[in-house]
Amino acid sequence: MEVLEPGPLATFQDLGRPGLAGIGVGASGAADRAALRLANRLAGNDEGAAAVEVTLGGFAARARGDLTVVVTGAPCPVTVGGRGGAAGSVLRVRAGECLRLGTPPVGLRSYVAVRGGFAVERVLGSASTDVLSGLGPPPLEPGTVLPVGVPHRPLPAVDFAPVAAPPADGLVLTVVPGPRQDWFHDDALPTLLRETYAVSPRSNRVGLRLDGPPLTRARGDELPSEGMVPGAVQVPPSGRPTLFLADHPVTGGYPVIAVVVAADVDRAAQARPGLTLRFAAARRPH
């Protein structure tokens, strides 16, 4: 495929570089891993095959040969050679035809998988573009050629899977208490669980910056840097929390008041600027 229009941001992503935090390398990978895995399963690929992560639509690419393509994630309008397509379905794109993704009405990130996967050069075992560290291939530009690999698995028996649309008017994320509650006043965690926050336009693949009631710290000294994980809700001196996503730093020096459960980190990655969200405490097992 040849990229005609990348949209606001289009990058190669797979399941990232886990296990390298000890040498200062973040995992990166698809921001919505469930959507990436679904796209690859429908295309008959390994779940971790490289795909294109498209931010807020606007992506267009021309097939240089007959291809089988799947689009998942944010449910954007899809056309193939001017014909209407559907997210979550197996699409046949003939040589010379153009695949186009419009702007999704809800959600933020869509995933384009091709049967055989994209044959991208790997850096430290992954084809993912890490926007924080700069590791991996550069973001896609007009004229970028996307090489396609050779299929190694049969297509699945199904050619469609329902794609759950991200919420348009609010998101609830489940959290567990973080390791640094003692750095906050007693009312800080209840405030986080009670109040509504809005996703800031300054958010990106590194994390969601949240606007809303500040969380008051009980300590004003500096915390030595410690390891960070996806879903960590870190609170800088401003009191406005940041929720870490795929390209988060390996370490951080601000206290973490809570951590979003893994399944909800994918949902958080679909939160576009202006969306409101709330946090709910995870239920304790009986």
C-alpha positions as CSV (number, residue, x, y, z in Angstrom):
1,M,0.0,0.0,0.0
2,E,1.1,3.6,-0.6
3,V,0.0,6.3,1.8
4,L,-1.9,9.2,0.1
5,E,-3.1,11.0,3.3
6,P,-2.0,10.0,6.8
7,G,-4.6,12.1,8.7
8,P,-3.5,13.9,11.9
9,L,-1.3,11.1,13.0
10,A,-0.7,7.5,11.6
11,T,1.9,5.2,13.0
12,F,2.9,1.6,12.8
13,Q,2.0,-0.3,16.0
14,D,2.1,-3.8,17.3
15,L,2.1,-5.2,20.9
16,G,5.3,-3.2,21.7
17,R,8.5,-3.9,23.6
18,P,7.6,-5.4,26.9
19,G,10.4,-6.4,29.3
20,L,12.9,-3.7,28.5
21,A,12.1,-1.2,31.3
22,G,15.2,-2.2,33.1
23,I,17.3,-0.6,30.4
24,G,15.0,2.5,30.1
25,V,12.9,1.4,27.1
26,G,9.2,1.7,27.4
27,A,6.8,-0.9,26.0
28,S,4.9,1.4,23.6
29,G,2.6,-0.6,21.2
30,A,-1.0,0.0,20.2
31,A,-2.8,2.4,22.5
32,D,-6.0,0.2,22.2
33,R,-4.5,-3.3,22.2
34,A,-7.9,-5.0,22.1
35,A,-8.7,-3.3,18.8
36,L,-5.3,-4.2,17.4
37,R,-5.7,-7.9,18.4
38,L,-9.3,-8.0,16.9
39,A,-8.1,-6.5,13.6
40,N,-5.3,-9.1,13.3
41,R,-7.5,-12.0,14.2
42,L,-10.1,-11.1,11.5
43,A,-7.2,-10.7,9.0
44,G,-5.8,-14.2,9.8
45,N,-2.6,-12.8,11.4
46,D,-0.9,-13.3,14.7
47,E,-2.5,-11.0,17.2
48,G,0.7,-9.0,17.5
49,A,1.3,-8.3,13.8
50,A,2.1,-4.7,12.9
51,A,-0.9,-2.6,11.9
52,V,-1.4,1.1,11.3
53,E,-2.9,3.2,14.2
54,V,-4.9,6.1,12.7
55,T,-5.7,9.0,14.9
56,L,-9.0,10.8,14.2
57,G,-9.4,9.4,10.7
58,G,-8.4,11.2,7.5
59,F,-6.3,8.2,6.4
60,A,-6.1,7.2,2.7
61,A,-3.9,4.6,1.0
62,R,-3.8,3.0,-2.5
63,A,-3.3,-0.8,-2.9
64,R,-0.4,-1.8,-5.1
65,G,-1.8,-5.3,-5.3
66,D,-5.0,-7.2,-4.2
67,L,-5.2,-7.0,-0.4
68,T,-7.4,-8.2,2.4
69,V,-7.9,-5.4,5.0
70,V,-9.6,-5.0,8.4
71,V,-10.4,-1.8,10.2
72,T,-11.3,-1.8,14.0
73,G,-11.1,0.6,16.9
74,A,-12.9,4.0,16.6
75,P,-15.8,3.3,14.2
76,C,-14.9,5.6,11.3
77,P,-16.6,5.7,7.9
78,V,-14.7,3.3,5.5
79,T,-14.7,3.3,1.7
80,V,-12.9,1.0,-0.7
81,G,-12.6,2.3,-4.3
82,G,-15.5,4.7,-3.5
83,R,-17.7,1.8,-2.2
84,G,-18.9,1.8,1.3
85,G,-17.2,-0.6,3.7
86,A,-17.7,-1.4,7.4
87,A,-15.5,-1.4,10.4
88,G,-15.0,-4.8,11.9
89,S,-15.4,-6.6,8.6
90,V,-13.0,-8.3,6.2
91,L,-12.6,-5.9,3.2
92,R,-11.2,-6.9,-0.3
93,V,-9.2,-4.1,-1.8
94,R,-8.2,-4.6,-5.4
95,A,-5.0,-3.3,-6.9
96,G,-5.2,0.4,-7.7
97,E,-8.2,0.9,-5.3
98,C,-8.0,3.5,-2.5
99,L,-8.9,2.7,1.1
100,R,-10.2,5.7,3.0
101,L,-11.0,6.3,6.6
102,G,-13.3,9.2,7.5
103,T,-13.5,11.0,10.9
104,P,-15.0,8.7,13.6
105,P,-18.1,10.3,15.2
106,V,-16.9,8.8,18.6
107,G,-13.6,7.5,19.7
108,L,-10.1,8.5,18.6
109,R,-7.9,5.7,17.3
110,S,-8.7,3.2,14.5
111,Y,-6.5,0.3,13.4
112,V,-5.8,-0.9,9.8
113,A,-4.6,-4.5,9.6
114,V,-3.7,-6.2,6.3
115,R,-3.6,-9.9,5.8
116,G,0.1,-10.9,6.1
117,G,0.8,-7.9,8.4
118,F,2.9,-5.0,7.5
119,A,6.5,-6.1,7.0
120,V,8.1,-3.3,9.0
121,E,11.7,-3.2,10.2
122,R,11.7,-3.9,14.0
123,V,13.6,-1.9,16.6
124,L,14.4,-3.8,19.8
125,G,11.9,-6.5,18.7
126,S,9.0,-4.2,17.8
127,A,7.7,-2.2,14.8
128,S,5.9,0.3,17.2
129,T,6.5,4.0,16.9
130,D,7.1,5.4,20.4
131,V,6.3,9.2,20.2
132,L,8.0,9.9,23.5
133,S,11.4,8.2,22.9
134,G,11.4,8.4,19.1
135,L,12.1,4.6,18.8
136,G,10.6,2.8,15.8
137,P,9.6,3.9,12.4
138,P,8.7,7.6,11.8
139,P,5.0,8.6,11.6
140,L,3.6,7.9,8.2
141,E,3.6,10.6,5.5
142,P,2.2,11.0,2.0
143,G,4.2,8.7,-0.3
144,T,5.2,6.2,2.4
145,V,5.0,2.7,1.0
146,L,3.7,0.1,3.4
147,P,5.2,-3.3,2.6
148,V,2.9,-6.3,3.2
149,G,4.1,-9.6,4.6
150,V,3.2,-13.2,3.6
151,P,0.2,-14.8,5.3
152,H,1.0,-17.8,7.5
153,R,-2.5,-18.6,8.8
154,P,-5.8,-19.3,7.2
155,L,-8.6,-16.7,7.4
156,P,-11.0,-17.3,10.3
157,A,-14.4,-18.8,9.7
158,V,-16.1,-15.4,10.4
159,D,-15.7,-12.2,8.3
160,F,-17.3,-9.8,10.7
161,A,-17.1,-8.9,14.4
162,P,-19.1,-6.2,16.1
163,V,-17.0,-3.2,17.0
164,A,-18.2,-1.6,20.3
165,A,-18.4,2.1,19.9
166,P,-16.6,4.2,22.5
167,P,-19.0,6.3,24.6
168,A,-19.8,9.8,23.2
169,D,-20.9,11.5,26.4
170,G,-18.8,10.1,29.2
171,L,-16.5,7.3,30.3
172,V,-16.2,5.4,33.6
173,L,-12.8,3.8,34.3
174,T,-12.2,1.3,37.1
175,V,-9.2,2.0,39.4
176,V,-7.4,0.4,42.3
177,P,-5.6,2.5,44.9
178,G,-2.1,3.6,44.0
179,P,1.1,3.1,45.9
180,R,1.4,6.7,47.1
181,Q,-1.9,7.5,48.8
182,D,0.1,8.7,51.9
183,W,1.4,11.6,49.8
184,F,-2.2,13.1,49.6
185,H,-4.7,14.5,52.0
186,D,-7.4,12.2,53.1
187,D,-10.0,13.8,50.8
188,A,-7.9,13.3,47.6
189,L,-8.9,9.8,46.6
190,P,-12.6,10.4,47.5
191,T,-12.4,13.5,45.2
192,L,-11.0,11.5,42.4
193,L,-13.8,8.9,42.7
194,R,-16.5,11.5,43.1
195,E,-15.8,14.2,40.6
196,T,-15.9,14.4,36.9
197,Y,-12.8,15.2,34.8
198,A,-12.4,16.3,31.1
199,V,-9.8,15.1,28.7
200,S,-7.4,18.0,27.8
201,P,-6.4,18.8,24.2
202,R,-2.8,18.4,25.4
203,S,-3.3,14.7,25.7
204,N,-1.5,12.2,23.4
205,R,-0.2,8.6,23.3
206,V,1.9,9.3,26.3
207,G,-1.1,10.0,28.5
208,L,-4.4,11.8,29.1
209,R,-4.1,15.1,30.8
210,L,-7.2,15.7,32.8
211,D,-8.9,19.0,33.7
212,G,-11.0,19.1,36.9
213,P,-10.8,19.4,40.7
214,P,-7.2,19.3,41.9
215,L,-6.1,16.5,44.1
216,T,-4.3,18.1,47.2
217,R,-1.0,16.7,48.2
218,A,-0.1,16.4,51.9
219,R,3.6,16.5,51.1
220,G,5.5,19.1,49.2
221,D,8.9,17.4,48.9
222,E,10.2,15.5,45.8
223,L,9.5,11.8,45.3
224,P,12.5,9.8,44.0
225,S,11.7,8.5,40.5
226,E,10.1,5.1,40.5
227,G,8.7,2.7,37.9
228,M,5.5,3.5,36.0
229,V,2.9,1.3,34.4
230,P,0.1,2.0,31.8
231,G,-2.9,3.2,33.6
232,A,-1.0,4.9,36.4
233,V,-2.8,8.2,37.5
234,Q,0.1,10.5,38.4
235,V,-0.5,13.8,40.1
236,P,2.0,16.7,39.4
237,P,2.2,19.8,41.7
238,S,-0.7,21.4,39.9
239,G,-3.0,18.7,41.3
240,R,-4.5,17.9,37.9
241,P,-4.0,14.1,37.2
242,T,-2.4,12.5,34.2
243,L,-3.4,9.0,33.1
244,F,-0.5,7.2,31.5
245,L,-1.1,5.4,28.1
246,A,1.1,3.3,25.8
247,D,4.1,5.7,25.4
248,H,4.4,6.7,29.1
249,P,7.8,7.2,30.6
250,V,9.5,4.2,32.2
251,T,9.9,6.2,35.5
252,G,8.3,9.2,37.1
253,G,8.8,11.4,40.1
254,Y,5.2,12.4,40.9
255,P,3.1,10.3,43.2
256,V,0.6,7.9,41.8
257,I,-2.8,8.0,43.6
258,A,-4.5,5.3,41.6
259,V,-4.1,2.8,38.7
260,V,-6.6,2.1,36.0
261,V,-7.2,-1.6,35.5
262,A,-5.6,-3.1,32.3
263,A,-8.9,-3.7,30.5
264,D,-9.9,0.0,30.9
265,V,-6.6,1.4,29.6
266,D,-7.7,0.4,26.1
267,R,-11.0,2.3,26.6
268,A,-9.1,5.3,27.9
269,A,-7.0,5.3,24.8
270,Q,-10.2,6.0,22.8
271,A,-11.1,9.2,24.8
272,R,-10.9,12.2,22.6
273,P,-10.3,15.8,23.9
274,G,-13.3,17.2,25.7
275,L,-14.8,13.8,26.7
276,T,-15.7,13.7,30.4
277,L,-14.7,10.7,32.5
278,R,-15.1,9.5,36.0
279,F,-13.2,6.9,38.1
280,A,-14.8,4.1,40.0
281,A,-13.2,1.9,42.7
282,A,-12.7,-1.7,41.7
283,R,-14.9,-4.1,43.7
284,R,-13.0,-6.2,46.2
285,P,-13.3,-10.0,45.7
286,H,-15.4,-11.8,48.2
